[in-house]
């Protein structure tokens, strides 16, 4: 059974199984398109037809595809679902302009527009399924490997054009998924929030005790925010010491995700391999395919372990691994970059693979999972906007500085990055808070000592709030109201 959500042409399934499948599929496809977008630059940066046609320098290559704008207030106003739809529309525009680019100015301007779309989606679509990012990256690596055989501009224009396919699939799935129940509650639409919770957890049964308990926690959280005068403004991010701590943790994920040295392998793998002694472009494209397949496997392992080992534990292990391996890469590159010893070259490449594997296990799954968990709802939209802005700043910094520094100081750059990764390791060990196995309301309690009701009154009746009125109703009365 499908229930209209109030928007023309959009329907939400009543079946919990179908709803969950659609939500997971939408998130996975959406994450896949992000992976394709990013890995696309790795592949076309290797192509001579691309760099020669646009007359790209190291600096202009570094600027490609790294702009992200902060649009937290927009997400708070129109909701996560509509924000993602907006980002898909903007992305179509950007893909068309990128594909038809005739010079560097148009290309970079198009990348700025694409950055707007990616910034909006990053704020609105945070999810643990971000690990399938590497499926898109693997597809992009395979596409660029094959299109590299095409003579002329279409060797890089065609993979740019194919960016739109995943956006289409994501948009189709999104039409059948519900809005966030928390956003609905904050829009004074509690009945819709209850309906969404029921469709996800009880096949649409709004009298289900577990659904009512979740609903009551959500409403209690919302009421507490109103009582305390909390708003969705940026002031919430610095209002209290706890709020500032939450923001610090969220932004630290952005710094670790962009500043650990992974951007060299993500965007400039060709340069990294050239420094290691592998200069053949076809071989570099082949390694790019294998690298993304390896990262996909590692990210899936990390996703599986995220709720078992925990966010902090996995991230800490990843930081330790990246620190050690970055120093090893630096040492091997120094010794064998000008050598013809295949064992040394292979050792360098293997170390790069292990480095990216460490990153994929502990950092990739947490990149868009941990920040929204540590941010309370009033902070989440703008907090994720700041997260996206930090991602953009460090992306600009690292992808601009790293390739230039790699060209200027070669292996010494790896030792600098290794020292920075060591600082990240210490920060995670000292400041990160473990959130595994907790609901968002329980995480609020962890940070602030907030106690939400369990949804059951002293008489055994479930307390719910419907249409903005505080009413105590038992499950039978809820069932009657649904029927009416």
C-alpha positions in Angstrom: 0.0 0.0 0.0 1.3 3.5 -0.9 0.3 6.6 1.0 0.4 10.1 -0.6 2.8 12.4 1.3 1.1 15.6 0.2 3.4 16.4 -2.7 2.1 15.8 -6.1 3.6 12.7 -7.7 5.4 11.6 -4.5 4.3 8.6 -2.6 5.6 6.9 0.5 5.2 3.1 1.0 3.2 1.8 4.0 5.4 -1.3 4.2 8.4 -0.9 6.5 10.5 -3.3 4.5 9.9 -1.3 1.3 10.5 2.0 3.0 13.8 0.8 4.5 14.9 -0.7 1.2 14.2 2.6 -0.6 16.0 4.7 2.1 19.1 2.5 1.9 19.0 2.4 -1.9 18.6 6.1 -2.1 21.5 6.7 0.3 23.7 4.2 -1.4 23.1 5.5 -4.9 23.6 9.1 -3.7 26.9 8.1 -2.0 27.9 6.3 -5.2 27.5 9.5 -7.3 29.7 11.3 -4.8 32.4 8.7 -5.3 32.1 8.9 -9.1 32.5 12.7 -9.0 35.6 12.6 -6.9 37.4 9.6 -8.5 36.6 11.1 -12.0 39.2 13.8 -11.4 41.8 11.1 -10.6 41.3 9.4 -13.9 41.1 12.5 -16.1 44.0 14.2 -14.4 46.1 11.3 -15.8 44.8 11.8 -19.3 47.1 14.0 -21.5 44.1 15.0 -23.7 42.5 16.6 -20.7 45.4 18.6 -19.3 46.6 19.6 -22.8 43.2 20.8 -24.1 42.5 22.9 -21.0 46.1 24.0 -20.6 46.1 23.0 -17.0 48.9 23.7 -14.6 49.5 22.0 -11.2 47.6 24.9 -9.5 44.6 24.8 -11.8 44.4 21.0 -11.7 44.3 21.3 -7.9 41.3 23.6 -8.0 39.1 21.2 -10.0 36.0 19.9 -8.2 36.8 21.0 -4.7 34.5 23.9 -4.0 31.7 23.3 -1.5 29.3 26.0 -0.2 27.7 26.1 3.2 23.9 26.1 3.0 22.8 25.0 6.4 19.8 27.5 6.6 18.5 26.2 3.3 18.6 22.6 4.6 16.8 23.6 7.8 14.1 25.5 5.8 13.2 23.0 3.1 14.3 19.7 4.7 16.9 17.1 3.9 14.9 15.4 1.2 14.1 18.6 -0.7 17.7 19.8 -0.3 19.0 16.6 -1.9 16.5 17.1 -4.8 17.8 20.6 -5.1 21.4 19.5 -5.2 20.5 16.9 -8.0 19.0 19.7 -10.1 22.1 21.9 -9.6 24.3 18.9 -10.4 22.6 18.4 -13.8 23.4 22.0 -14.7 27.0 21.6 -13.6 27.5 18.4 -15.5 26.2 20.0 -18.7 28.6 22.9 -18.4 31.6 20.8 -17.5 31.0 18.5 -20.4 30.8 21.4 -22.8 33.7 23.4 -21.3 35.9 25.1 -23.9 38.5 26.7 -21.6 39.8 26.6 -18.0 37.5 29.5 -16.8 34.3 27.7 -17.9 35.5 24.4 -16.5 36.4 25.8 -13.1 33.2 27.8 -12.9 31.3 24.7 -13.6 33.2 22.9 -10.9 32.1 25.7 -8.5 28.5 25.0 -9.4 29.1 21.3 -8.9 30.6 22.1 -5.5 27.4 23.9 -4.6 25.5 20.7 -5.3 27.9 18.5 -3.4 27.9 20.9 -0.5 24.1 20.8 -0.2 24.0 17.0 -0.4 26.8 16.6 2.1 24.8 18.5 4.7 21.5 16.9 3.9 22.4 13.3 3.1 24.8 12.2 5.8 24.7 8.4 6.2 26.8 5.4 7.0 26.1 4.1 3.5 28.7 6.7 2.4 31.1 3.7 2.3 29.6 2.7 -1.1 31.2 5.9 -2.3 34.0 3.6 -3.6 31.5 1.8 -5.9 31.2 5.1 -7.8 34.9 5.7 -7.5 35.5 2.2 -9.0 33.1 2.8 -11.8 34.8 6.1 -12.6 38.2 4.5 -12.6 36.9 1.8 -15.0 35.2 4.4 -17.3 38.3 6.6 -17.5 40.5 3.6 -18.2 38.4 2.7 -21.2 37.7 6.2 -22.5 41.4 7.0 -22.4 41.6 5.0 -25.6 39.3 7.5 -27.4 41.2 10.0 -29.5 40.5 13.7 -28.8 38.4 15.5 -26.2 35.7 12.9 -25.7 38.2 10.8 -23.8 37.5 13.1 -20.8 34.2 14.7 -21.8 32.3 11.3 -21.9 33.1 10.3 -18.3 32.1 13.8 -17.2 28.7 13.4 -19.0 28.1 10.1 -17.3 28.1 11.8 -13.9 24.4 12.5 -14.4 23.3 8.8 -14.5 23.6 8.3 -10.7 21.8 11.6 -10.0 18.9 10.4 -12.1 18.7 7.1 -10.2 19.0 8.8 -6.9 16.2 11.3 -7.8 13.9 8.5 -8.8 14.4 6.7 -5.5 14.0 9.9 -3.6 10.5 10.5 -4.8 9.3 7.5 -2.8 11.1 8.1 0.4 9.8 10.1 3.4 11.1 13.3 4.9 13.0 13.2 8.2 10.6 12.7 11.1 12.8 15.2 13.2 12.5 17.8 10.5 8.7 17.2 10.3 8.5 17.7 14.1 10.4 20.9 13.9 8.0 22.1 11.2 5.1 21.6 13.6 3.9 18.5 11.7 3.9 15.9 14.5 1.2 13.8 12.9 3.4 13.4 9.7 6.4 12.6 11.9 4.4 9.8 13.6 3.3 8.5 10.2 6.9 8.3 9.0 8.1 6.6 12.1 5.3 4.1 11.8 6.0 3.4 8.1 9.7 2.7 8.9 9.2 0.6 12.0 5.7 -0.9 12.1 4.2 -1.2 8.6 2.3 2.0 9.1 0.8 1.0 12.5 0.8 4.2 14.5 -0.4 2.4 17.6 2.8 0.3 17.8 4.3 0.7 21.3 7.9 0.9 20.0 6.9 3.6 17.4 5.1 5.5 20.1 8.2 5.4 22.4 10.4 6.7 19.6 7.8 9.3 18.8 7.6 10.4 22.4 11.4 10.8 22.7 11.4 12.9 19.5 8.6 15.1 20.8 10.2 15.4 24.3 13.4 16.5 22.6 11.6 19.1 20.5 9.7 20.4 23.6 12.9 20.7 25.6 14.5 22.7 22.8 11.5 25.1 22.7 11.5 25.4 26.5 15.2 26.4 26.4 14.7 28.8 23.6 16.8 26.8 21.1 16.6 27.9 17.5 18.1 26.6 14.2 20.4 29.6 14.0 24.2 29.6 13.9 24.2 31.0 17.5 23.4 27.5 18.7 26.8 26.3 17.7 28.6 28.5 20.2 25.9 29.0 22.8 27.3 26.7 25.4 30.5 24.9 26.2 28.9 21.6 25.3 27.7 23.0 22.0 31.3 24.2 21.2 32.6 20.7 22.1 30.1 19.1 19.7 31.1 21.4 16.9 34.8 20.7 17.6 34.2 17.0 17.2 32.2 17.4 14.1 34.8 19.6 12.4 37.6 17.3 13.4 36.1 14.7 11.2 36.3 17.1 8.2 39.9 17.9 9.0 40.9 14.2 9.3 38.9 13.3 6.2 40.6 15.9 4.0 44.0 16.5 5.7 45.5 13.1 6.3 47.2 12.8 2.9 44.5 10.7 1.2 43.8 13.6 -1.2 47.1 12.9 -3.0 46.1 9.4 -3.8 42.5 10.4 -4.4 43.1 13.2 -6.9 46.8 13.0 -7.8 47.5 9.3 -7.8 49.3 9.7 -11.2 51.8 12.1 -9.7 52.3 9.9 -6.7 53.0 6.9 -8.9 55.3 8.9 -11.1 57.3 9.9 -8.0 57.4 6.2 -7.0 58.9 5.3 -10.4 55.8 4.2 -12.4 55.4 6.6 -15.3 53.3 4.7 -17.9 49.9 6.3 -18.1 48.0 3.0 -18.9 49.6 1.3 -15.9 48.6 4.3 -13.7 45.0 4.0 -14.8 45.0 0.2 -14.1 46.4 0.9 -10.6 43.7 3.4 -10.2 41.0 0.7 -10.8 42.6 -1.7 -8.4 43.1 1.0 -5.8 39.4 1.9 -5.8 38.4 -1.8 -5.6 40.7 -2.3 -2.7 39.3 0.8 -0.9 35.7 -0.4 -1.5 36.5 -3.7 0.2 38.2 -1.9 3.1 35.3 0.6 3.5 32.8 -2.3 3.6 34.8 -3.9 6.4 34.9 -0.6 8.2 31.2 -0.2 7.9 30.6 -3.7 9.3 32.9 -3.0 12.3 31.6 0.5 12.9 28.8 -0.6 15.3 31.0 -3.4 16.8 34.4 -1.8 17.4 33.0 1.7 17.6 33.6 5.0 15.8 36.4 6.2 18.0 38.3 2.9 18.1 38.3 2.5 14.3 39.2 6.1 13.6 42.1 5.8 16.1 43.4 2.6 14.5 43.2 4.2 11.1 45.1 7.3 12.3 47.9 5.1 13.7 48.1 3.1 10.5 48.1 6.2 8.3 50.9 7.7 10.4 53.2 4.7 10.2 52.5 4.1 6.5 53.0 7.7 5.5 56.5 7.6 7.0 57.1 4.3 5.2 55.9 5.8 1.8 58.3 8.7 2.3 61.2 6.5 3.1 60.6 4.2 0.2 60.0 7.0 -2.3 63.3 8.6 -1.2 65.2 5.4 -1.7 63.7 4.0 -4.8 62.1 6.8 -6.8 65.2 7.1 -9.1 66.0 3.4 -8.9 65.0 0.7 -11.3 64.6 -1.9 -8.5 61.2 -3.3 -9.0 61.0 -4.6 -5.5 61.4 -1.0 -4.1 58.8 0.4 -6.5 56.3 -2.4 -5.7 56.9 -1.8 -2.0 56.1 1.9 -2.4 52.9 1.1 -4.3 51.9 -1.6 -1.7 52.4 1.0 1.1 50.2 3.5 -0.7 47.5 0.7 -0.9 47.8 0.0 2.8 47.6 3.7 3.6 44.4 4.1 1.6 43.1 0.8 3.1 43.6 2.2 6.6 41.8 5.4 5.7 38.9 3.5 4.1 38.4 1.2 7.1 38.4 3.9 9.8 37.7 7.2 8.2 35.4 6.7 5.2 32.5 5.2 7.1 32.7 7.8 9.9 33.1 10.8 7.5 29.3 11.5 7.2 28.2 9.3 10.2 30.0 10.8 13.2 29.3 14.5 12.7 25.5 14.4 12.6 25.6 12.0 15.6 27.5 14.4 17.8 25.4 17.4 16.8 22.0 17.9 18.4 19.1 18.6 16.1 19.1 22.5 16.5 22.8 22.4 15.6 22.7 19.8 12.9 21.9 21.7 9.8 24.2 24.6 10.4 26.8 22.4 12.1 26.9 20.2 9.0 27.2 23.4 6.9 30.3 24.3 8.9 31.5 20.7 8.4 31.0 21.0 4.7 32.8 24.4 4.7 35.7 22.9 6.6 35.8 20.0 4.1 36.0 22.7 1.3 38.7 24.7 3.0 40.9 21.7 3.7 40.1 20.3 0.2 41.3 23.6 -1.4 44.3 23.7 0.9 45.5 20.1 0.5 44.7 19.6 -3.2 46.3 22.9 -4.0 49.3 22.6 -1.8 50.0 18.8 -1.9 50.7 18.5 -5.7 52.8 21.7 -5.7 54.7 20.5 -2.6 55.1 17.0 -4.1 56.6 18.6 -7.2 58.9 20.8 -5.2 60.1 18.7 -2.2 59.1 15.2 -3.3 59.4 12.6 -0.6 59.8 15.2 2.2 56.1 16.0 1.9 55.2 12.5 3.1 57.2 13.0 6.3 55.3 16.3 6.9 52.0 14.6 6.4 53.0 11.8 8.7 53.8 14.2 11.5 50.3 15.8 11.0 48.7 12.4 11.1 50.4 11.8 14.4 48.7 14.9 15.8 45.4 13.7 14.5 46.0 10.4 16.3 46.5 12.2 19.6 43.4 14.4 19.1 41.1 11.4 18.5 42.5 9.5 21.5 42.0 12.4 23.8 38.9 14.2 22.6 36.6 11.9 20.6 33.5 10.5 22.3 32.2 7.0 21.5 28.6 7.0 20.1 28.2 3.4 18.9 24.9 1.7 19.8 23.2 4.9 20.9 20.2 6.8 19.5 20.5 10.5 18.8 18.5 11.2 22.0 20.9 8.9 24.0 23.8 10.8 22.5 22.2 14.1 23.7 22.0 12.5 27.2 25.7 11.5 26.9 26.8 15.1 26.2 24.3 17.0 28.3 22.7 14.7 30.8 19.3 15.1 29.2 16.7 12.6 30.3 13.9 11.9 27.9 10.7 10.1 29.0 10.4 6.5 27.9 7.0 7.4 26.4 5.1 5.6 29.2 3.2 7.3 32.0 2.8 6.0 35.6 -0.5 4.4 34.6 1.0 2.5 31.7 -0.4 4.8 29.1 1.7 6.1 26.2 2.2 9.8 26.2 2.1 11.3 22.7 1.8 14.7 21.2 -0.4 15.2 18.2 -1.1 18.3 16.2 0.9 20.3 18.7 -1.3 19.5 21.7 -0.2 17.5 24.8 -2.5 14.6 25.2 -2.2 11.4 27.2 -3.6 8.5 25.1 -3.3 4.8 25.4 -2.6 2.7 22.3 -6.3 2.0 21.7 -7.1 5.7 21.5 -4.2 6.2 19.0 -5.6 3.4 16.9 -9.0 5.0 16.9 -7.6 8.4 15.9 -5.8 6.8 13.0 -9.0 5.1 11.8 -10.8 8.5 12.0 
